[in-house]
Amino acid sequence: MFAWLDPDVVREDPMIAHKAAYLNLPFFLARAGIYFIVWIGFTLFFLQLSRTQDERGADRDESAAMERQMRSASARS
């Protein structure tokens, strides 16, 4: 699946060899770990803000402000 993990392929392909600093298992795992940490952080942020919004429910101004905050932090604006 990942040809760049095979040392023989890296030796034979100059393009992959040039990218060896980026395409290696430790750096791949580090990037994957960072992505998951960021995704979990966003999940916790939105979950906490949504729960707070549900608990306070009646105050329209505060609810609208929380909605704006969630929209500005999300990929959709």
Buried (B, 14 or more C-beta within 10 A) or exposed (E): EEEBEEEEEBEEBEEBEEEEEEBBEEEBEEEEEEEEEEEEEEEEBBEEBEEEBEEEEEEEEEBEEBEEBBEEEEEEE
